[in-house]
Structure formats: structure tokens, C-alpha cells
């Protein structure tokens, strides 16, 4: 299931919902991304997350479908926030439930790596020097490229 | 055709949305971007660097050869930074 929302989420509640009523799950890998108070040497007061409503949900669904296709997962969960966030706030949660730990770990990593380079979100950091758009990072492209199929 | 601009690109263009009727001959993303640049500033500058411009047609990523036509929703934006 995929949700794009302004409101906060509770990782424990998301995990419980993913597991509820399932006895075929051997392991769940779950990643939570949150706002850090420092980036490239400056203090971050707040982080604005803009997105492209409509395409965001479609692109997240494409990434989620691909994870299911590759690893035959039991269930997945993707929650991504938008709007104005503060240091320590949750940004994103991805979770993959599978029969065994390997597909759960791999799919969880895949979900966040592909989401970062594909889902149309843009971060804007508010610092003491003013607000600035975050530039895309080469290491994120490299992380996503690890999952390209031959 | 509806054009949408997001994030830093929207700031540079100065608008988030415009309704356009491109001339005949603008049939793909490559020719659409070229036509937008020909309109001069701010498009010529905002869209100058192909490497930092992403395009989606009807909410799916598009390449230079992707077809565009009247009624399409075309979004232009910088590389994404979510997660």
C-alpha cells in the first residue's frame, strides 16, 4: 500500500498493520528516513517537501510493482510525507515483508533507492542563510544504478 | 497542452503552470523544449542545461523522443530529491 500525506505516521503502527493476520511472513525489513538538523555544514531549521500530486502516487506504484516482481514479496508499505517538516520529523517509511530475510532486506533497500531517484519530490532546506533547493546527489544515482537489470 | 513547472525550475521560470498551443512540427519532447527555449528568457535560461531538466508526459517519465500532442500534461522539473 502507498500513501502520500502531510500528516505524521507511526512506524510501529505501520509495522503492526503490515503484519496483521499474516502467518506466511518470515521477516520484515523497514526503513524510516527523517529530517536531519545539519546538511553541508549549515544548520537546518526546517525542510519543505514539494511533490507532483498524481505522478508521485503513480511513480511510487511503479517502484512498488517492480519490487513485487523481483522478490515475490508478501506485502509492502510506502508512506511519504510532504509539506513543512522539522529536524527529527519522519519523512518516509518503506517496508518489505517476505518469506525470508534476504528478499525483505533487498526489497527494502531497493524501494528507498529507487524512490529517491524516481518519485517526484523536491526538498528545500531552510537555514540561517535562507532557503535553498537541495541538489540531486551522485551517490543516490549510484545507489539506484546498483539495481539496474542487465 | 498544459505545462507544469516544479521546484527550482518553477522559481526560475516564474510560473507553475501555463496553457500552450505549440506550433505544428512540435511533436516530441525534444522539439517542445527547443520551442520553449526559442521563446527567450526565462525559458531559454531555465531550460538551457538538458542534463538538469526532467520531463514527464501525462505523469510518466519521458525521453527526448516521447510524443507530445494537444491535451497532454507535460511537466518539467529538476532531478528529484525525495526520500
gemmi code that builds the backbone of each chain (N, CA, C; Angstrom):
import gemmi

chains = {
    "A": [
        ("UNK", (0.838, -1.188, 0.000), (0.000, 0.000, 0.000), (0.882, 1.251, 0.000)),
        ("UNK", (0.433, 2.281, -0.718), (1.209, 3.509, -0.869), (0.385, 4.693, -0.375)),
        ("UNK", (1.001, 5.537, 0.431), (0.315, 6.735, 0.908), (1.252, 7.937, 0.814)),
        ("UNK", (0.741, 9.033, 0.265), (1.468, 10.303, 0.255), (0.637, 11.255, 1.092)),
        ("UNK", (1.219, 11.785, 2.159), (0.417, 12.560, 3.103), (1.235, 13.668, 3.758)),
        ("UNK", (0.517, 14.666, 4.270), (1.128, 15.758, 5.008), (1.340, 15.326, 6.474)),
        ("UNK", (0.415, 14.528, 6.980), (0.425, 14.148, 8.400), (1.599, 13.224, 8.737)),
        ("UNK", (1.938, 13.187, 10.009), (2.974, 12.282, 10.510), (2.455, 10.838, 10.437)),
        ("UNK", (3.378, 9.889, 10.597), (2.986, 8.480, 10.683), (3.714, 7.846, 11.857)),
        ("UNK", (3.203, 6.679, 12.271), (3.775, 5.960, 13.414), (4.393, 4.660, 12.895)),
        ("UNK", (5.731, 4.569, 12.865), (6.375, 3.364, 12.317), (5.890, 2.070, 12.981)),
        ("UNK", (5.669, 2.090, 14.294), (5.220, 0.879, 14.992), (3.831, 0.458, 14.507)),
        ("UNK", (2.948, 1.442, 14.309), (1.603, 1.135, 13.839), (1.643, 0.624, 12.397)),
        ("UNK", (2.535, 1.193, 11.579), (2.667, 0.738, 10.185), (3.163, -0.706, 10.142)),
        ("UNK", (4.130, -1.016, 11.005), (4.651, -2.388, 11.064), (3.560, -3.361, 11.514)),
        ("UNK", (2.818, -2.970, 12.520), (1.747, -3.837, 13.029), (0.706, -4.104, 11.943)),
        ("UNK", (0.342, -3.063, 11.183), (-0.670, -3.216, 10.128), (-0.165, -4.131, 9.019)),
        ("UNK", (1.129, -4.017, 8.729), (1.714, -4.846, 7.665), (1.698, -6.322, 8.045)),
        ("UNK", (1.870, -6.613, 9.338), (1.969, -8.000, 9.805), (0.628, -8.605, 10.159)),
        ("UNK", (-0.371, -7.746, 10.372), (-1.641, -8.206, 10.926), (-2.285, -9.319, 10.092)),
        ("UNK", (-2.616, -10.418, 10.751), (-3.331, -11.509, 10.104), (-2.486, -12.342, 9.158)),
        ("UNK", (-1.172, -12.112, 9.109), (-0.328, -12.871, 8.189), (0.534, -13.866, 8.952)),
        ("UNK", (0.506, -15.111, 8.499), (1.365, -16.116, 9.112), (2.380, -16.636, 8.110)),
        ("UNK", (2.377, -16.051, 6.897), (3.308, -16.505, 5.849), (4.549, -15.623, 5.754)),
        ("UNK", (4.704, -14.689, 6.686), (5.844, -13.770, 6.654), (6.963, -14.302, 7.547)),
        ("UNK", (8.164, -14.400, 6.986), (9.311, -14.842, 7.779), (10.130, -13.677, 8.282)),
        ("UNK", (10.024, -12.517, 7.621), (10.799, -11.350, 8.041), (10.291, -10.076, 7.407)),
        ("UNK", (10.455, -8.981, 8.128), (10.088, -7.664, 7.617), (11.303, -6.752, 7.765)),
        ("UNK", (11.669, -6.060, 6.682), (12.705, -5.024, 6.766), (12.011, -3.692, 6.600)),
        ("UNK", (12.351, -2.745, 7.483), (11.658, -1.460, 7.490), (12.678, -0.341, 7.604)),
        ("UNK", (12.553, 0.673, 6.740), (13.449, 1.822, 6.774), (12.635, 3.083, 7.011)),
        ("UNK", (13.128, 3.934, 7.920), (12.489, 5.233, 8.160), (13.517, 6.326, 7.904)),
        ("UNK", (13.192, 7.272, 7.034), (14.039, 8.442, 6.803), (13.482, 9.617, 7.572)),
        ("UNK", (14.367, 10.413, 8.200), (13.901, 11.558, 8.974), (14.749, 12.792, 8.699)),
        ("UNK", (14.249, 13.940, 9.094), (14.930, 15.219, 8.827), (16.115, 15.375, 9.768)),
        ("UNK", (17.288, 15.678, 9.186), (18.485, 15.927, 9.977), (18.637, 17.426, 10.232)),
        ("UNK", (19.339, 17.790, 11.309), (19.432, 19.224, 11.638), (20.647, 19.884, 11.001)),
        ("UNK", (21.391, 19.139, 10.180), (22.564, 19.732, 9.540), (22.727, 19.135, 8.144)),
        ("UNK", (23.142, 19.971, 7.186), (23.424, 19.497, 5.837), (24.484, 20.390, 5.215)),
        ("UNK", (25.529, 19.780, 4.683), (26.631, 20.512, 4.038), (27.109, 21.687, 4.884)),
        ("UNK", (27.283, 21.434, 6.177), (27.891, 22.438, 7.037), (26.956, 23.485, 7.620)),
        ("UNK", (25.692, 23.568, 7.158), (24.801, 24.559, 7.769), (23.680, 23.897, 8.554)),
        ("UNK", (23.251, 24.613, 9.592), (22.154, 24.125, 10.411), (20.840, 24.223, 9.650)),
        ("UNK", (20.003, 23.197, 9.793), (18.706, 23.176, 9.106), (17.615, 23.490, 10.125)),
        ("UNK", (16.848, 24.553, 9.867), (15.737, 24.896, 10.761), (14.484, 24.127, 10.384)),
        ("UNK", (14.305, 23.945, 9.081), (13.101, 23.272, 8.593), (13.371, 22.736, 7.194)),
        ("UNK", (12.528, 21.822, 6.771), (12.673, 21.215, 5.450), (11.296, 21.193, 4.790)),
        ("UNK", (11.237, 21.803, 3.590), (9.981, 21.807, 2.841), (10.049, 20.706, 1.805)),
        ("UNK", (8.994, 19.934, 1.693), (8.953, 18.888, 0.672), (7.809, 19.158, -0.283)),
        ("UNK", (8.188, 19.458, -1.537), (7.197, 19.672, -2.590), (7.068, 18.374, -3.388)),
        ("UNK", (5.896, 18.125, -3.976), (5.780, 16.960, -4.859), (4.805, 17.247, -5.989)),
        ("UNK", (4.666, 16.290, -6.873), (3.828, 16.422, -8.072), (2.635, 15.494, -7.871)),
        ("UNK", (1.541, 16.033, -7.284), (0.385, 15.180, -6.982), (-0.099, 14.468, -8.246)),
        ("UNK", (-0.391, 13.222, -8.116), (-0.804, 12.431, -9.276), (0.350, 11.590, -9.777)),
        ("UNK", (1.408, 12.261, -10.249), (2.553, 11.487, -10.722), (3.272, 10.806, -9.558)),
        ("UNK", (3.322, 11.470, -8.405), (4.015, 10.874, -7.255), (3.448, 9.492, -6.941)),
        ("UNK", (2.132, 9.416, -6.827), (1.494, 8.137, -6.490), (1.743, 7.106, -7.594)),
        ("UNK", (1.658, 7.547, -8.858), (1.874, 6.620, -9.969), (3.305, 6.092, -9.979)),
        ("UNK", (4.270, 6.974, -9.742), (5.668, 6.566, -9.786), (5.999, 5.646, -8.608)),
        ("UNK", (5.452, 5.953, -7.432), (5.667, 5.065, -6.282), (5.053, 3.695, -6.554)),
        ("UNK", (3.900, 3.656, -7.222), (3.264, 2.374, -7.553), (4.139, 1.583, -8.527)),
        ("UNK", (4.784, 2.286, -9.469), (5.668, 1.593, -10.423), (6.859, 0.971, -9.682)),
        ("UNK", (7.430, 1.719, -8.743), (8.572, 1.216, -7.970), (8.131, 0.015, -7.120)),
        ("UNK", (6.967, 0.135, -6.498), (6.433, -0.934, -5.644), (6.132, -2.198, -6.483)),
        ("UNK", (5.531, -2.005, -7.646), (5.260, -3.152, -8.546), (6.552, -3.868, -8.906)),
        ("UNK", (7.593, -3.079, -9.183), (8.875, -3.663, -9.577), (9.470, -4.480, -8.421)),
        ("UNK", (9.341, -4.000, -7.196), (9.836, -4.745, -6.026), (9.093, -6.078, -5.905)),
        ("UNK", (7.768, -6.041, -6.085), (6.991, -7.284, -6.015), (7.408, -8.248, -7.120)),
        ("UNK", (7.638, -7.707, -8.330), (8.012, -8.551, -9.466), (9.358, -9.245, -9.209)),
        ("UNK", (10.305, -8.479, -8.625), (11.653, -9.038, -8.461), (11.765, -10.020, -7.308)),
        ("UNK", (11.064, -9.729, -6.199), (11.309, -10.518, -4.989), (10.108, -11.339, -4.524)),
        ("UNK", (8.985, -11.264, -5.220), (7.828, -12.062, -4.816), (7.453, -11.835, -3.362)),
        ("UNK", (7.278, -10.576, -2.992), (7.070, -10.211, -1.586), (5.666, -10.559, -1.109)),
        ("UNK", (5.534, -10.718, 0.197), (4.222, -10.949, 0.792), (3.431, -9.652, 0.865)),
        ("UNK", (4.112, -8.577, 1.274), (3.447, -7.273, 1.400), (4.494, -6.170, 1.445)),
        ("UNK", (4.081, -4.968, 1.051), (4.964, -3.806, 1.169), (4.164, -2.621, 1.711)),
        ("UNK", (4.889, -1.635, 2.206), (4.263, -0.412, 2.694), (5.182, 0.750, 2.351)),
        ("UNK", (4.623, 1.794, 1.747), (5.370, 3.010, 1.446), (4.544, 4.198, 1.944)),
        ("UNK", (5.134, 5.026, 2.803), (4.490, 6.268, 3.249), (5.498, 7.389, 3.030)),
        ("UNK", (5.094, 8.455, 2.340), (5.992, 9.595, 2.132), (5.245, 10.859, 2.489)),
        ("UNK", (5.876, 11.706, 3.301), (5.250, 12.965, 3.700), (5.639, 14.097, 2.761)),
        ("UNK", (4.809, 15.164, 2.750), (5.165, 16.389, 2.061), (4.748, 17.542, 2.963)),
        ("UNK", (5.162, 18.760, 2.566), (4.851, 19.921, 3.396), (6.058, 20.364, 4.198)),
        ("UNK", (5.816, 21.096, 5.278), (6.895, 21.670, 6.082), (7.240, 20.742, 7.249)),
        ("UNK", (8.496, 20.305, 7.297), (8.940, 19.362, 8.330), (10.111, 19.968, 9.109)),
        ("UNK", (10.324, 19.426, 10.309), (11.363, 19.959, 11.194), (12.321, 18.850, 11.600)),
        ("UNK", (13.552, 19.224, 12.032), (14.529, 18.204, 12.416), (13.927, 17.179, 13.380)),
        ("UNK", (14.171, 15.905, 13.072), (13.631, 14.824, 13.884), (12.321, 14.279, 13.353)),
        ("UNK", (11.640, 15.034, 12.477), (10.365, 14.563, 11.915), (10.586, 13.401, 10.948)),
        ("UNK", (9.607, 12.507, 10.901), (9.615, 11.447, 9.893), (9.407, 12.044, 8.512)),
        ("UNK", (10.128, 11.498, 7.511), (9.894, 11.894, 6.109), (9.250, 10.739, 5.345)),
        ("UNK", (9.869, 9.558, 5.466), (9.483, 8.441, 4.600), (9.617, 7.121, 5.356)),
        ("UNK", (8.746, 6.191, 5.017), (8.851, 4.831, 5.535), (8.666, 3.868, 4.367)),
        ("UNK", (9.580, 2.903, 4.249), (9.375, 1.807, 3.302), (9.570, 0.509, 4.069)),
        ("UNK", (8.730, -0.474, 3.797), (8.839, -1.763, 4.476), (8.517, -2.873, 3.493)),
        ("UNK", (9.239, -3.971, 3.619), (9.006, -5.130, 2.755), (8.909, -6.374, 3.626)),
        ("UNK", (7.829, -7.129, 3.453), (7.625, -8.389, 4.170), (7.772, -9.534, 3.171)),
        ("UNK", (8.521, -10.557, 3.587), (8.783, -11.673, 2.681), (8.900, -12.963, 3.482)),
        ("UNK", (9.080, -14.059, 2.776), (9.222, -15.352, 3.440), (10.525, -15.461, 4.210)),
        ("UNK", (11.546, -14.780, 3.723), (12.875, -14.868, 4.334), (13.542, -13.495, 4.382)),
        ("UNK", (14.646, -13.390, 5.137), (15.252, -12.073, 5.354), (15.905, -11.486, 4.104)),
        ("UNK", (16.499, -12.333, 3.233), (17.215, -11.774, 2.077), (16.295, -10.944, 1.182)),
        ("UNK", (15.170, -11.510, 0.721), (14.306, -10.677, -0.114), (13.738, -9.473, 0.640)),
        ("UNK", (13.511, -9.601, 1.940), (12.985, -8.472, 2.712), (14.009, -7.337, 2.744)),
        ("UNK", (15.275, -7.666, 3.081), (16.335, -6.644, 3.117), (16.556, -6.031, 1.738)),
        ("UNK", (16.680, -6.879, 0.712), (16.968, -6.372, -0.634), (15.840, -5.477, -1.141)),
        ("UNK", (14.606, -5.922, -0.955), (13.471, -5.149, -1.468), (13.332, -3.823, -0.728)),
        ("UNK", (13.605, -3.806, 0.571), (13.527, -2.578, 1.359), (14.544, -1.564, 0.837)),
        ("UNK", (15.760, -2.033, 0.615), (16.825, -1.176, 0.092), (16.489, -0.666, -1.310)),
        ("UNK", (15.967, -1.580, -2.123), (15.552, -1.220, -3.481), (14.468, -0.142, -3.454)),
        ("UNK", (13.468, -0.322, -2.609), (12.349, 0.625, -2.541), (12.848, 2.039, -2.241)),
        ("UNK", (13.737, 2.181, -1.259), (14.197, 3.530, -0.903), (15.165, 4.064, -1.959)),
        ("UNK", (16.016, 3.198, -2.520), (16.975, 3.663, -3.539), (16.261, 4.149, -4.796)),
        ("UNK", (15.270, 3.403, -5.255), (14.557, 3.806, -6.477), (13.626, 4.976, -6.208)),
        ("UNK", (12.996, 4.969, -5.043), (12.111, 6.082, -4.676), (12.887, 7.405, -4.724)),
        ("UNK", (14.106, 7.395, -4.196), (14.887, 8.638, -4.104), (15.234, 9.231, -5.459)),
        ("UNK", (15.389, 8.385, -6.474), (15.787, 8.901, -7.780), (14.615, 8.990, -8.760)),
        ("UNK", (13.422, 8.499, -8.376), (12.291, 8.479, -9.313), (11.056, 9.240, -8.851)),
        ("UNK", (10.692, 9.114, -7.584), (9.445, 9.758, -7.136), (9.625, 11.281, -7.178)),
        ("UNK", (8.679, 12.006, -7.795), (8.847, 13.457, -7.962), (8.586, 14.261, -6.691)),
        ("UNK", (9.605, 14.234, -5.809), (9.643, 15.063, -4.601), (10.867, 15.963, -4.711)),
        ("UNK", (10.763, 17.168, -4.126), (11.913, 18.074, -4.082), (12.005, 18.673, -2.685)),
        ("UNK", (13.238, 18.643, -2.149), (13.477, 19.178, -0.793), (14.027, 20.599, -0.880)),
        ("UNK", (13.554, 21.432, 0.035), (14.063, 22.799, 0.157), (14.423, 23.005, 1.623)),
        ("UNK", (15.705, 23.279, 1.872), (16.180, 23.440, 3.244), (16.113, 24.896, 3.672)),
        ("UNK", (15.645, 25.106, 4.896), (15.639, 26.448, 5.475), (16.800, 26.533, 6.455)),
        ("UNK", (17.758, 27.434, 6.181), (18.929, 27.604, 7.042), (18.990, 29.063, 7.500)),
        ("UNK", (19.962, 29.354, 8.362), (20.122, 30.737, 8.839), (20.428, 31.671, 7.670)),
        ("UNK", (21.024, 31.123, 6.594), (21.376, 31.949, 5.426), (20.224, 32.075, 4.433)),
        ("UNK", (19.104, 31.432, 4.732), (17.967, 31.475, 3.815), (17.580, 30.081, 3.355)),
        ("UNK", (16.665, 30.026, 2.386), (16.190, 28.732, 1.897), (16.919, 28.356, 0.617)),
        ("UNK", (17.157, 27.046, 0.440), (17.834, 26.581, -0.788), (17.279, 25.228, -1.196)),
        ("UNK", (17.159, 25.031, -2.511), (16.748, 23.728, -3.027), (17.901, 22.754, -2.882)),
        ("UNK", (17.595, 21.549, -2.478), (18.622, 20.515, -2.341), (18.959, 19.980, -3.730)),
        ("UNK", (20.256, 19.868, -4.014), (20.683, 19.334, -5.316), (20.679, 17.805, -5.278)),
        ("UNK", (20.370, 17.197, -6.407), (20.415, 15.732, -6.501), (21.862, 15.271, -6.288)),
        ("UNK", (22.015, 14.121, -5.631), (23.353, 13.644, -5.287), (23.760, 12.462, -6.173)),
        ("UNK", (25.019, 12.490, -6.591), (25.529, 11.401, -7.435), (25.488, 10.066, -6.715)),
        ("UNK", (25.709, 10.092, -5.382), (25.718, 8.819, -4.661), (24.328, 8.182, -4.658)),
        ("UNK", (23.270, 9.002, -4.739), (21.916, 8.441, -4.832), (21.686, 7.800, -6.198)),
        ("UNK", (22.227, 8.443, -7.255), (22.125, 7.840, -8.589), (22.880, 6.510, -8.619)),
        ("UNK", (24.056, 6.487, -7.973), (24.856, 5.262, -7.956), (24.136, 4.156, -7.182)),
        ("UNK", (23.484, 4.532, -6.072), (22.748, 3.541, -5.272), (21.597, 2.958, -6.080)),
        ("UNK", (20.903, 3.795, -6.837), (19.787, 3.317, -7.657), (20.296, 2.464, -8.808)),
        ("UNK", (21.450, 2.842, -9.350), (22.003, 2.132, -10.512), (22.412, 0.701, -10.163)),
        ("UNK", (22.710, 0.460, -8.882), (23.070, -0.902, -8.455), (21.966, -1.894, -8.775)),
        ("UNK", (20.732, -1.386, -8.858), (19.576, -2.270, -9.048), (19.150, -2.393, -10.501)),
        ("UNK", (19.903, -1.756, -11.412), (19.559, -1.892, -12.839), (19.798, -3.335, -13.253)),
        ("UNK", (18.849, -3.869, -14.036), (18.991, -5.247, -14.512), (19.724, -5.232, -15.838)),
        ("UNK", (20.446, -6.297, -16.087), (21.169, -6.417, -17.372), (20.179, -6.519, -18.511)),
    ],
    "B": [
        ("UNK", (-2.310, 22.163, -24.582), (-1.311, 21.421, -23.805), (-1.047, 22.165, -22.493)),
        ("UNK", (-1.020, 21.398, -21.400), (-0.757, 22.026, -20.100), (0.698, 21.776, -19.699)),
        ("UNK", (1.432, 22.862, -19.438), (2.810, 22.766, -18.980), (2.858, 23.015, -17.480)),
        ("UNK", (3.555, 22.154, -16.746), (3.724, 22.335, -15.304), (5.214, 22.455, -14.996)),
        ("UNK", (5.546, 23.349, -14.072), (6.934, 23.515, -13.643), (6.998, 23.298, -12.136)),
        ("UNK", (8.046, 22.623, -11.679), (8.177, 22.339, -10.252), (9.520, 22.796, -9.690)),
        ("UNK", (9.507, 23.055, -8.385), (10.706, 23.290, -7.567), (11.578, 24.403, -8.149)),
        ("UNK", (12.902, 24.194, -8.199), (13.819, 25.262, -8.620), (13.499, 25.749, -10.028)),
        ("UNK", (13.011, 24.847, -10.889), (12.684, 25.247, -12.257), (11.486, 26.200, -12.302)),
        ("UNK", (10.523, 25.948, -11.411), (9.368, 26.850, -11.331), (9.840, 28.239, -10.889)),
        ("UNK", (10.748, 28.270, -9.902), (11.268, 29.563, -9.432), (11.938, 30.315, -10.576)),
        ("UNK", (12.690, 29.594, -11.399), (13.418, 30.250, -12.495), (12.473, 30.726, -13.594)),
        ("UNK", (11.466, 29.919, -13.890), (10.512, 30.280, -14.956), (9.541, 31.356, -14.462)),
        ("UNK", (9.252, 31.329, -13.155), (8.376, 32.352, -12.586), (6.900, 32.009, -12.633)),
        ("UNK", (6.562, 30.783, -13.049), (5.168, 30.357, -13.049), (5.124, 28.844, -12.844)),
        ("UNK", (4.018, 28.360, -12.278), (3.932, 26.916, -12.036), (3.177, 26.210, -13.153)),
        ("UNK", (2.451, 26.982, -13.964), (1.578, 26.342, -14.941), (1.277, 27.293, -16.089)),
        ("UNK", (1.239, 26.765, -17.300), (0.748, 27.569, -18.427), (0.059, 26.681, -19.460)),
        ("UNK", (-0.946, 27.251, -20.111), (-1.634, 26.550, -21.200), (-1.052, 27.033, -22.510)),
        ("UNK", (-0.596, 26.084, -23.326), (0.120, 26.443, -24.543), (-0.454, 25.709, -25.745)),
        ("UNK", (-0.325, 26.333, -26.889), (-0.635, 25.651, -28.143), (0.621, 25.727, -29.007)),
        ("UNK", (1.482, 24.707, -28.926), (2.716, 24.750, -29.709), (2.401, 24.702, -31.207)),
        ("UNK", (3.274, 25.250, -32.024), (3.055, 25.231, -33.472), (3.161, 23.811, -34.029)),
        ("UNK", (2.652, 23.617, -35.229), (2.818, 22.324, -35.895), (4.307, 22.029, -36.017)),
        ("UNK", (4.655, 20.778, -35.943), (6.072, 20.431, -36.002), (6.630, 20.143, -34.618)),
        ("UNK", (5.942, 20.618, -33.576), (6.334, 20.253, -32.213), (5.575, 18.980, -31.852)),
        ("UNK", (6.244, 17.844, -32.050), (5.565, 16.556, -31.902), (6.211, 15.668, -30.852)),
        ("UNK", (7.375, 16.075, -30.324), (8.009, 15.272, -29.284), (8.655, 16.191, -28.236)),
        ("UNK", (9.171, 15.564, -27.177), (9.735, 16.336, -26.058), (10.907, 17.200, -26.523)),
        ("UNK", (11.737, 16.653, -27.394), (12.909, 17.396, -27.874), (12.474, 18.708, -28.555)),
        ("UNK", (11.509, 18.611, -29.462), (11.097, 19.810, -30.201), (10.286, 20.761, -29.319)),
        ("UNK", (9.575, 20.205, -28.329), (8.838, 21.060, -27.396), (9.807, 21.908, -26.569)),
        ("UNK", (10.860, 21.269, -26.029), (11.846, 22.011, -25.233), (12.543, 23.061, -26.099)),
        ("UNK", (12.858, 22.703, -27.327), (13.522, 23.653, -28.238), (12.615, 24.858, -28.486)),
        ("UNK", (11.330, 24.596, -28.676), (10.376, 25.693, -28.914), (10.231, 26.576, -27.671)),
        ("UNK", (10.175, 25.942, -26.483), (10.080, 26.725, -25.243), (11.296, 27.641, -25.096)),
        ("UNK", (12.488, 27.115, -25.407), (13.714, 27.920, -25.306), (13.696, 29.081, -26.303)),
        ("UNK", (13.145, 28.847, -27.483), (13.103, 29.886, -28.520), (12.259, 31.084, -28.095)),
        ("UNK", (11.384, 30.867, -27.092), (10.573, 31.989, -26.631), (11.414, 33.014, -25.873)),
        ("UNK", (12.668, 32.661, -25.585), (13.569, 33.600, -24.902), (13.522, 33.447, -23.396)),
        ("UNK", (14.048, 34.458, -22.677), (14.064, 34.413, -21.216), (12.620, 34.439, -20.694)),
        ("UNK", (12.331, 33.748, -19.583), (13.263, 32.977, -18.742), (13.468, 31.523, -19.202)),
        ("UNK", (12.683, 31.066, -20.203), (12.766, 29.647, -20.586), (14.137, 29.278, -21.157)),
        ("UNK", (14.678, 30.220, -21.980), (15.959, 29.924, -22.625), (17.035, 29.617, -21.576)),
        ("UNK", (16.970, 30.332, -20.429), (17.970, 30.098, -19.378), (17.591, 28.921, -18.481)),
        ("UNK", (16.324, 28.855, -18.089), (15.887, 27.803, -17.159), (16.043, 26.412, -17.770)),
        ("UNK", (15.876, 26.317, -19.081), (15.901, 25.008, -19.744), (17.186, 24.777, -20.526)),
        ("UNK", (18.185, 25.635, -20.288), (19.405, 25.575, -21.105), (20.170, 24.267, -20.925)),
        ("UNK", (20.224, 23.784, -19.689), (21.035, 22.599, -19.401), (20.175, 21.342, -19.444)),
        ("UNK", (20.268, 20.595, -20.550), (19.476, 19.367, -20.717), (19.680, 18.384, -19.571)),
        ("UNK", (20.907, 18.351, -19.042), (21.238, 17.370, -18.007), (20.496, 17.601, -16.700)),
        ("UNK", (19.999, 18.827, -16.474), (19.333, 19.098, -15.203), (17.832, 19.297, -15.386)),
        ("UNK", (17.304, 18.876, -16.540), (15.873, 19.004, -16.814), (15.261, 17.619, -17.016)),
        ("UNK", (14.247, 17.319, -16.193), (13.499, 16.068, -16.361), (12.123, 16.421, -16.919)),
        ("UNK", (11.590, 15.522, -17.740), (10.286, 15.777, -18.353), (9.378, 14.565, -18.128)),
        ("UNK", (8.123, 14.842, -17.787), (7.116, 13.783, -17.687), (5.957, 14.158, -18.602)),
        ("UNK", (5.461, 13.185, -19.355), (4.282, 13.394, -20.202), (3.147, 12.559, -19.628)),
        ("UNK", (2.052, 13.230, -19.304), (0.901, 12.560, -18.678), (1.321, 11.721, -17.468)),
        ("UNK", (2.190, 12.342, -16.634), (2.583, 11.800, -15.328), (3.434, 10.537, -15.413)),
        ("UNK", (4.165, 10.372, -16.529), (5.161, 9.297, -16.632), (6.432, 9.892, -17.243)),
        ("UNK", (7.609, 9.434, -16.762), (8.871, 9.967, -17.277), (8.949, 9.810, -18.796)),
        ("UNK", (9.490, 10.841, -19.447), (9.572, 10.857, -20.901), (11.004, 11.128, -21.328)),
        ("UNK", (11.362, 10.671, -22.507), (12.669, 10.956, -23.102), (12.496, 11.937, -24.245)),
        ("UNK", (13.618, 12.320, -24.896), (13.552, 13.298, -25.985), (12.598, 12.886, -27.114)),
        ("UNK", (12.464, 11.583, -27.343), (11.641, 11.112, -28.466), (10.185, 10.850, -28.097)),
        ("UNK", (9.842, 11.004, -26.826), (8.448, 10.766, -26.423), (7.518, 11.752, -27.134)),
        ("UNK", (6.429, 11.247, -27.694), (5.484, 12.092, -28.443), (4.696, 12.990, -27.497)),
        ("UNK", (4.405, 14.207, -27.957), (3.502, 15.106, -27.234), (2.450, 15.626, -28.215)),
        ("UNK", (1.246, 15.843, -27.684), (0.159, 16.333, -28.553), (-0.784, 17.209, -27.737)),
        ("UNK", (-1.714, 17.849, -28.423), (-2.689, 18.715, -27.751), (-3.409, 17.919, -26.673)),
        ("UNK", (-3.646, 18.560, -25.529), (-4.363, 17.900, -24.442), (-3.447, 17.205, -23.449)),
        ("UNK", (-2.170, 17.030, -23.798), (-1.242, 16.360, -22.879), (-0.905, 17.254, -21.684)),
        ("UNK", (-0.556, 16.606, -20.569), (0.006, 17.304, -19.404), (1.504, 17.038, -19.418)),
        ("UNK", (2.278, 18.084, -19.631), (3.733, 17.940, -19.705), (4.351, 18.673, -18.512)),
        ("UNK", (5.128, 17.942, -17.708), (5.767, 18.549, -16.533), (7.266, 18.628, -16.762)),
        ("UNK", (7.848, 19.756, -16.354), (9.282, 19.978, -16.496), (9.821, 20.283, -15.106)),
        ("UNK", (10.855, 19.543, -14.688), (11.347, 19.725, -13.318), (12.805, 19.300, -13.185)),
        ("UNK", (13.468, 19.743, -12.103), (14.860, 19.328, -11.880), (14.911, 17.905, -11.346)),
        ("UNK", (16.112, 17.287, -11.323), (16.239, 15.944, -10.745), (15.609, 15.897, -9.351)),
        ("UNK", (14.968, 14.781, -9.032), (14.176, 14.690, -7.802), (15.068, 14.448, -6.584)),
        ("UNK", (14.591, 14.864, -5.406), (15.402, 14.768, -4.187), (14.568, 14.331, -2.983)),
        ("UNK", (13.643, 13.399, -3.207), (12.821, 12.922, -2.089), (13.522, 11.854, -1.276)),
        ("UNK", (12.760, 11.171, -0.451), (13.285, 10.064, 0.341), (13.875, 10.512, 1.650)),
    ],
}
model = gemmi.Model(1)
for chain_id, residues in chains.items():
    chain = gemmi.Chain(chain_id)
    for i, (resn, *xyz) in enumerate(residues, 1):
        res = gemmi.Residue()
        res.name, res.seqid = resn, gemmi.SeqId(i, " ")
        for name, pos in zip(("N", "CA", "C"), xyz):
            atom = gemmi.Atom()
            atom.name, atom.element = name, gemmi.Element(name[0])
            atom.pos, atom.b_iso = gemmi.Position(*pos), 0.0
            res.add_atom(atom)
        chain.add_residue(res)
    model.add_chain(chain)
structure = gemmi.Structure()
structure.add_model(model)
structure.setup_entities()
